Amino acid sequence: MYSVNAALLSRKSYSISGRYGVLSSGRRYLYVLLLMLYLAVGHTAARAELTPLEAMVDRLHEHPEVRMNESIARKWSNNSDGALGLPNPSITIGLNNVPADDPLNLERYLPSNRSLEFKQAIPNGDAREAVRRTHLARSEVAELERLKVLAKLKERLITALAERRRIVESKGALSGQLDLISELERWLRGEMKGGNSVYARFDELDVQRGRIEERLVALDGEDLRWQAELRELLDTVPDQNILLDIEPREWTGNASELLAVRGAQRKLEVARFQVNEKKAALSPDYALGMAWQQRESGSNFDGQDWLTFKFTVSIPFWADSNQRPRLIAAEEAVTSATAEREHRLREARGKYDDAMADYRTSDNLLRALTRRNGRLSELEAANRRRYEAGDGSLEDVIRPAIQRTEIALDKAKQRAARTISAARINALLVEDGS
């Protein structure tokens, strides 16, 4: 695909001026090979394309609900970055102890002075660290919520695609029934020309055709509803019948593999960090202050500058009526979060077992339908041989053929149910690397 001038490679030596100095022909040959390898790898990577389903799942990352949780996760992450920072200091400028009738006069009274004061509050470090950890845990909760939303959207996407595939397959089976009815009508006309009384059979076939057409209309209506679902998910409607069968992921029984349980665990961690916050609130906060004051010289006193230094410590004097009730409330939140985790585990386990049962049922039904379809196919072939040999009627051939189209309808339904069950299972589990 990529060629190199042989004449250039055959030269014994060449030079490149500049910061790299002189390169030998052997080194040049090595560089050319590396360049070819780079271009080949890049070309191969460029040719790699996502499957239609992968492309649609990738598009789900742009869904507003997913982006909302991404933003929430970033919000809490940024809050954690600022949790250890100190609050803004304060600077105070004052005119102190001045005459009420002449507030700008600093020379009349001895206590009159101008001042500049600086103050810095220093909340205790344990409290700030606890807040930081709480914010980080909240960020992880939001990230898991994003994964849960993405998994649910993917389940909805696969459900919609599976239902549309069912509709396509069902319409194909019903169209096959219409073709069989038309074939039977042509045969009945021949029988009628031969003098056989088959008028009533035409009325029966008209009724069957009407029922099939009604089912086709109903399928068209279903398809419109699933198109609306896809438009809400992807902002577009992909082609029909592009979904391949998907397999459910196996759950090992580890609770942390369940998305709902992992999210509940992160919420429990948030509650525990909030307990640490309330405990840290029992520790003192601090503050540093410094004030500069200047007095003007008066008629009977000299001017003077002086400094004031302050160190403040808060005392949790009202802890029993302030901090401790809040600590007890935070501990109760931990108890509640622990119970919620257990609830989510039981709920997710039940959903997994339910979806797996549906998956296995649909899979077994598909196998049974395939076996019955094979037997009907053999019966149809045998009846056709008899008909072609002049023994029997075409109705004996078409009857099992119509039954096979009904089996095709059932298979389309069970195939969609199996795919949807697999999607339900996969939506419960954490994807690899998450």
C-alpha distance (Angstrom), angle and dihedral (degrees) to the residues before:
residue distance angle dihedral
M1 . . .
Y2 3.72 . .
S3 3.86 118.7 .
V4 3.78 133.3 -163.8
N5 3.80 123.8 -151.8
A6 3.81 104.5 -103.2
A7 3.77 91.8 -153.3
L8 3.76 90.4 59.7
L9 3.79 91.9 49.5
S10 3.82 92.0 48.6
R11 3.78 94.3 60.0
K12 3.77 112.4 105.5
S13 3.77 95.8 -138.7
Y14 3.76 144.6 -5.2
S15 3.76 135.3 173.0
I16 3.76 137.8 -134.5
S17 3.76 115.8 -156.7
G18 3.76 122.7 -143.9
R19 3.72 138.1 56.6
Y20 3.81 93.1 -24.5
G21 3.81 94.5 57.8
V22 3.80 121.1 -152.9
L23 3.82 121.6 -16.4
S24 3.79 122.8 -154.8
S25 3.79 121.5 -131.3
G26 3.82 90.3 -108.8
R27 3.77 92.4 54.4
R28 3.77 90.3 45.0
Y29 3.79 89.9 52.7
L30 3.80 89.7 51.6
Y31 3.80 91.4 51.3
V32 3.80 91.4 49.9
L33 3.81 90.6 51.6
L34 3.79 90.9 49.4
L35 3.80 90.0 50.2
M36 3.81 91.2 50.7
L37 3.81 90.6 49.1
Y38 3.81 91.2 49.9
L39 3.80 92.0 50.3
A40 3.81 92.3 46.4
V41 3.81 92.8 50.3
G42 3.79 91.1 46.3
H43 3.78 90.9 49.6
T44 3.80 91.8 49.8
A45 3.79 91.5 48.8
A46 3.79 91.0 48.7
R47 3.80 90.0 53.7
A48 3.79 92.8 51.9
E49 3.77 107.1 102.1
L50 3.75 133.4 -174.4
T51 3.77 119.5 -111.3
P52 3.82 114.3 -110.0
L53 3.82 91.2 -103.3
E54 3.83 92.4 47.6
A55 3.80 90.0 50.1
M56 3.80 91.2 52.0
V57 3.81 92.7 46.5
D58 3.79 88.5 49.7
R59 3.78 88.2 53.1
L60 3.80 90.0 54.6
H61 3.81 87.9 69.9
E62 3.81 86.6 73.0
H63 3.81 93.2 55.2
P64 3.84 110.3 123.6
E65 3.81 93.0 -123.2
V66 3.81 91.0 54.8
R67 3.80 93.0 46.9
M68 3.80 90.0 48.6
N69 3.81 91.8 59.0
E70 3.80 91.0 44.0
S71 3.80 88.3 56.3
I72 3.81 91.9 48.0
A73 3.82 90.5 51.7
R74 3.80 90.9 51.1
K75 3.79 90.2 47.4
W76 3.80 93.4 57.0
S77 3.79 91.6 42.2
N78 3.80 90.4 54.9
N79 3.80 90.2 46.0
S80 3.81 89.0 55.1
D81 3.80 90.1 53.6
G82 3.79 89.9 57.3
A83 3.79 97.5 41.5
L84 3.81 95.0 88.1
G85 3.78 94.0 48.8
L86 3.78 121.3 105.6
P87 3.80 120.8 -114.0
N88 3.78 117.7 -102.3
P89 3.80 114.9 -79.0
S90 3.78 120.1 -121.8
I91 3.80 128.4 -130.4
T92 3.80 120.2 -161.1
I93 3.81 126.3 -165.9
G94 3.79 115.7 -164.6
L95 3.79 147.2 174.3
N96 3.79 105.1 -149.3
N97 3.81 132.7 -161.0
V98 3.83 95.3 -5.1
P99 3.85 124.5 158.5
A100 3.77 113.1 -88.5
D101 3.81 92.1 -135.4
D102 3.80 93.8 48.4
P103 3.82 110.1 23.6
L104 3.79 94.2 173.8
N105 3.78 93.5 56.5
L106 3.80 108.4 100.4
E107 3.82 95.6 167.5
R108 3.81 103.7 66.2
Y109 3.81 101.2 68.9
L110 3.76 129.0 39.6
P111 3.86 96.0 -133.6
S112 3.83 93.5 52.5
N113 3.83 112.4 113.4
R114 3.74 145.1 144.3
S115 3.81 118.8 -120.8
L116 3.79 143.4 -165.9
E117 3.81 116.4 -162.1
F118 3.83 130.8 -171.5
K119 3.82 122.5 -165.8
Q120 3.82 130.9 -179.0
A121 3.81 122.4 -172.1
I122 3.83 114.9 -148.8
P123 3.82 112.8 -164.4
N124 3.79 112.4 -155.8
G125 3.79 114.4 -84.0
D126 3.80 96.0 -128.2
A127 3.79 91.1 59.3
R128 3.79 92.8 48.8
E129 3.81 91.9 48.6
A130 3.81 90.8 48.8
V131 3.80 90.5 51.6
R132 3.81 90.1 49.4
R133 3.79 91.9 52.4
T134 3.80 90.9 46.9
H135 3.79 91.3 53.2
L136 3.81 91.6 47.9
A137 3.80 90.3 50.7
R138 3.81 90.3 49.2
S139 3.81 88.3 51.7
E140 3.81 89.4 54.1
V141 3.81 89.9 48.3
A142 3.81 89.8 53.8
E143 3.81 90.9 47.8
L144 3.80 90.7 52.3
E145 3.79 89.3 47.7
R146 3.80 86.8 54.6
L147 3.80 90.4 52.5
K148 3.82 90.9 47.5
V149 3.80 91.1 50.2
L150 3.80 90.8 47.3
A151 3.81 91.3 49.2
K152 3.81 91.3 49.4
L153 3.80 91.6 48.1
K154 3.80 89.8 49.7
E155 3.81 89.7 50.9
R156 3.80 90.0 51.3
L157 3.80 90.5 47.3
I158 3.80 94.0 51.3
T159 3.81 90.4 44.5
A160 3.80 91.2 53.8
L161 3.81 92.6 46.0
A162 3.81 92.0 47.0
E163 3.79 91.7 49.9
R164 3.80 91.8 49.1
R165 3.81 89.6 49.4
R166 3.82 88.2 51.1
I167 3.79 89.3 51.4
V168 3.81 92.2 51.1
E169 3.81 92.1 48.4
S170 3.81 92.0 44.3
K171 3.79 92.5 50.6
G172 3.79 89.0 49.9
A173 3.81 91.0 52.5
L174 3.80 92.1 47.2
S175 3.79 90.8 48.3
G176 3.80 86.7 53.1
Q177 3.80 89.0 53.7
L178 3.80 90.1 52.5
D179 3.80 89.9 51.1
L180 3.79 90.7 50.6
I181 3.81 91.1 49.3
S182 3.81 89.8 50.6
E183 3.81 90.0 49.7
L184 3.79 90.1 49.8
E185 3.82 90.7 49.2
R186 3.79 91.2 53.6
W187 3.79 89.9 51.4
L188 3.82 91.6 48.0
R189 3.81 90.5 52.5
G190 3.77 88.0 55.4
E191 3.77 90.0 49.0
M192 3.80 89.6 49.1
K193 3.78 91.4 52.7
G194 3.78 87.4 51.3
G195 3.79 89.4 59.6
N196 3.79 100.2 -101.0
S197 3.80 117.6 140.5
V198 3.81 103.8 -122.5
Y199 3.83 101.9 138.2
A200 3.82 93.8 118.6
R201 3.79 91.0 56.1
F202 3.82 90.4 64.3
D203 3.80 90.8 58.0
E204 3.80 90.5 50.2
L205 3.80 90.9 50.8
D206 3.81 91.1 49.4
V207 3.80 89.6 54.5
Q208 3.81 90.7 49.1
R209 3.80 91.1 48.8
G210 3.81 90.8 50.2
R211 3.79 91.8 52.2
I212 3.80 91.3 49.3
E213 3.79 91.5 50.1
E214 3.81 89.8 50.7
R215 3.80 89.7 53.2
L216 3.81 89.7 50.1
V217 3.80 90.6 52.4
A218 3.81 90.2 49.7
L219 3.81 90.1 50.4
D220 3.80 90.5 51.8
G221 3.80 89.0 53.6
E222 3.81 91.2 49.8
D223 3.78 89.9 50.1
L224 3.80 91.1 54.9
R225 3.79 90.5 53.4
W226 3.81 92.2 50.8
Q227 3.79 90.0 46.8
A228 3.80 87.9 57.0
E229 3.82 89.4 50.9
L230 3.80 91.6 51.8
R231 3.78 91.6 46.7
E232 3.81 89.8 54.5
L233 3.81 90.9 49.4
L234 3.80 101.4 40.4
D235 3.79 104.4 14.2
T236 3.81 85.5 -123.3
V237 3.81 139.5 60.3
P238 3.84 115.4 -117.5
D239 3.78 124.3 -150.3
Q240 3.78 119.6 -77.2
N241 3.78 125.4 -104.1
I242 3.83 96.4 22.3
L243 3.81 97.1 122.3
L244 3.78 119.9 104.3
D245 3.79 122.8 -155.5
I246 3.80 112.3 -84.1
E247 3.77 128.1 -152.1
P248 3.81 124.6 -133.4
R249 3.77 117.2 -117.5
E250 3.79 115.7 -118.8
W251 3.79 117.9 -115.9
T252 3.80 112.8 -140.3
G253 3.80 92.6 -157.1
N254 3.81 93.4 -104.3
A255 3.80 106.6 138.9
S256 3.81 92.9 -147.7
E257 3.82 89.5 65.0
L258 3.81 89.7 68.1
L259 3.79 113.6 89.7
A260 3.79 94.4 -146.1
V261 3.81 92.3 50.4
R262 3.78 93.0 47.2
G263 3.79 89.6 51.2
A264 3.81 91.0 49.4
Q265 3.81 89.2 49.3
R266 3.80 90.7 54.8
K267 3.80 90.0 49.8
L268 3.80 88.4 51.9
E269 3.80 89.1 53.3
V270 3.81 89.5 51.6
A271 3.81 89.5 53.1
R272 3.80 91.4 49.8
F273 3.78 92.7 50.1
Q274 3.79 88.9 50.1
V275 3.81 87.8 56.3
N276 3.80 87.4 55.1
E277 3.80 88.5 51.2
K278 3.80 91.6 54.4
K279 3.80 91.8 46.3
A280 3.79 90.6 50.6
A281 3.80 89.1 52.2
L282 3.81 87.2 69.3
S283 3.80 89.4 64.0
P284 3.80 119.7 84.5
D285 3.79 125.6 -96.8
Y286 3.77 121.7 -141.8
A287 3.78 140.5 -145.8
L288 3.80 135.8 -170.3
G289 3.79 123.6 -153.5
M290 3.78 138.6 178.7
A291 3.79 127.8 -175.6
W292 3.81 130.5 -169.5
Q293 3.81 118.4 -158.8
Q294 3.79 130.1 -174.7
R295 3.81 127.7 -164.5
E296 3.81 122.5 -161.4
S297 3.80 120.4 -132.8
G298 3.80 114.7 -99.6
S299 3.79 135.0 -169.4
N300 3.78 92.7 -86.3
F301 3.85 104.0 21.8
D302 3.76 138.4 50.6
G303 3.80 126.7 -119.6
Q304 3.76 117.7 -106.3
D305 3.84 142.3 -178.7
W306 3.79 120.8 -146.3
L307 3.81 139.2 170.9
T308 3.79 132.3 -137.9
F309 3.82 123.3 -158.7
K310 3.80 122.7 -164.1
F311 3.79 134.6 -171.2
T312 3.82 116.2 -172.4
V313 3.80 128.5 -164.6
S314 3.80 122.0 -173.6
I315 3.79 117.7 -136.7
P316 3.84 119.2 -149.4
F317 3.78 89.3 -136.9
W318 3.81 94.0 150.9
A319 3.82 95.7 42.8
D320 3.82 94.1 127.0
S321 3.79 91.6 59.1
N322 3.82 97.8 32.1
Q323 3.80 121.3 24.1
R324 3.81 101.4 23.0
P325 3.83 96.9 56.7
R326 3.80 87.9 50.7
L327 3.79 90.2 49.9
I328 3.81 90.7 52.3
A329 3.81 89.5 49.7
A330 3.82 90.5 51.3
E331 3.81 90.8 50.6
E332 3.80 89.7 51.9
A333 3.81 87.7 52.5
V334 3.82 88.0 57.4
T335 3.81 89.8 52.6
S336 3.79 89.9 49.9
A337 3.82 92.7 47.8
T338 3.81 90.5 49.7
A339 3.80 90.6 53.2
E340 3.80 90.5 46.8
R341 3.81 90.7 54.1
E342 3.80 90.0 52.9
H343 3.80 89.9 47.3
R344 3.81 92.2 50.3
L345 3.80 90.4 49.6
R346 3.80 93.0 53.0
E347 3.79 91.8 43.1
A348 3.82 93.7 49.0
R349 3.81 91.9 45.2
G350 3.79 89.6 52.6
K351 3.80 92.1 48.5
Y352 3.80 90.7 48.5
D353 3.80 93.5 49.8
D354 3.81 91.1 45.7
A355 3.81 93.9 49.4
M356 3.81 92.3 44.2
A357 3.81 90.3 51.3
D358 3.81 90.1 51.3
Y359 3.80 90.4 47.7
R360 3.80 93.8 51.5
T361 3.80 92.0 44.2
S362 3.80 92.1 52.9
D363 3.80 91.0 44.9
N364 3.81 92.0 51.6
L365 3.81 91.4 46.0
L366 3.80 90.1 51.8
R367 3.80 89.7 53.5
A368 3.81 91.2 48.5
L369 3.81 91.9 47.4
T370 3.79 90.4 49.7
R371 3.80 90.5 53.0
R372 3.81 92.4 48.1
N373 3.79 90.3 47.0
G374 3.80 89.1 54.0
R375 3.80 92.0 52.5
L376 3.81 91.6 48.3
S377 3.79 89.9 48.2
E378 3.79 89.7 54.9
L379 3.82 90.4 47.5
E380 3.80 91.2 49.2
A381 3.80 91.6 50.1
A382 3.81 91.9 48.4
N383 3.81 92.6 48.7
R384 3.81 90.6 47.9
R385 3.79 90.7 53.5
R386 3.81 89.9 50.4
Y387 3.81 90.9 47.2
E388 3.79 92.6 49.5
A389 3.80 88.3 48.9
G390 3.80 89.4 55.7
D391 3.79 96.0 -106.2
G392 3.81 114.4 114.7
S393 3.80 135.0 2.4
L394 3.79 135.5 -81.0
E395 3.80 88.5 -111.5
D396 3.79 88.0 69.1
V397 3.82 87.4 58.0
I398 3.79 98.1 43.3
R399 3.81 96.3 45.1
P400 3.86 94.7 68.4
A401 3.80 89.4 38.2
I402 3.81 90.2 58.4
Q403 3.80 89.6 46.4
R404 3.80 87.7 54.0
T405 3.81 90.3 54.9
E406 3.80 88.5 52.4
I407 3.79 87.9 52.1
A408 3.81 88.0 50.8
L409 3.80 88.2 55.1
D410 3.80 90.9 50.2
K411 3.80 91.5 46.9
A412 3.79 91.1 51.3
K413 3.79 89.3 51.6
Q414 3.82 94.4 47.5
R415 3.79 93.0 43.3
A416 3.80 89.6 55.0
A417 3.82 90.5 45.9
R418 3.81 91.0 51.0
T419 3.81 92.4 49.3
I420 3.80 92.3 47.1
S421 3.81 90.8 49.2
A422 3.81 89.8 52.2
A423 3.81 89.4 50.5
R424 3.81 90.3 50.5
I425 3.80 90.5 52.1
N426 3.80 94.1 47.5
A427 3.80 91.6 48.5
L428 3.81 89.2 60.9
L429 3.81 95.5 55.3
V430 3.78 132.4 73.0
E431 3.79 110.9 -112.1
D432 3.79 118.1 -121.0
G433 3.79 111.2 -85.8
S434 3.84 94.3 20.6
